[in-house]
Each structure stands twice: as structure tokens, then as C-alpha cells.
Amino acid sequence: MIGPSITIKGEVIGEEDLLIQGKVEGTINMKNQELSVGESGQVIADISARVITVDGEVTGDIAGSEKVVVSKSGNVKGNIVAPRVTLEDGAIFKGSIDMDPGDSVSSKATLTEQQPANSPVPNLDLKSG
């Protein structure tokens, strides 16, 4: 657990479940683990984990290989990529949600970079056939 009075700046990597009640800035990579951001937790980082639960504040992209849950007290500003996403009533969320397990975060970033910001429709190359 990262307690409420602790601030970490940099990369957090681990092979066990983690509860964040303090502040983390950077990146968090807990690929096969569960990550929880507690109500007092403040995360300014891109997050990658198996299961991610947000009860506090997250600014950054979230990639859950199994699921992502933003609780009623959660506040997320960033994109979510996961096969299962739950936004509880009262949750604050600003970003996009991608629930296609075939897409990866990197391919999503590539698509976003190629599309002009003022374009209402993505540039897609559709081939029939």
C-alpha cells in the first residue's frame, strides 16, 4: 500500500496487488495484478494492470487486461481500454472508452496521432471483399 502521506514520482512496477492512498506521478505497470486507487489516492500516470478500481482521482490513460471499475467517488480524466468497464452512478469521467479486446493501447495511440484534431470522422481505409 502507498499511504496517504506518500508521494512517488517515476515508474511503479510490481508483481503483487497494490492500493494507492497517496500520490503517484509517472507510470504504473502491474500487468497481472489488481490495482486500486483509494478515495484519498491521486494518480497522474498511465496505468496498466489486470483489474483496476478507481475510488480516487486518476489523470492519465488506463489499460485493464480484464476490467476497469470507476466507483461513484472516482474521478478519471483519460482514456480507458479494457474488455469490461463499469462506471458507477456518480462517477466522474472525461475521455474515451475502448472495449474491443483486439485493440491495444499502442494501436489506439497511433490512430489518434494520425487523425487531425478537428476531423469529425476518422480517416478509415475500408476495402470490400
Buried (B, 14 or more C-beta within 10 A) or exposed (E): EBEBEEEBEEEBEBEEBBBBBBBBBBBBBBEEBBBBBBEBBBBBBBBBBBBBBBBBBBBBBBBBBBBBBBBEBBBBBBBBBBBEBEBEEEBBBEBEBBEEEEEEBEEBEEEEEEEEEEEEEEEEEEEEE
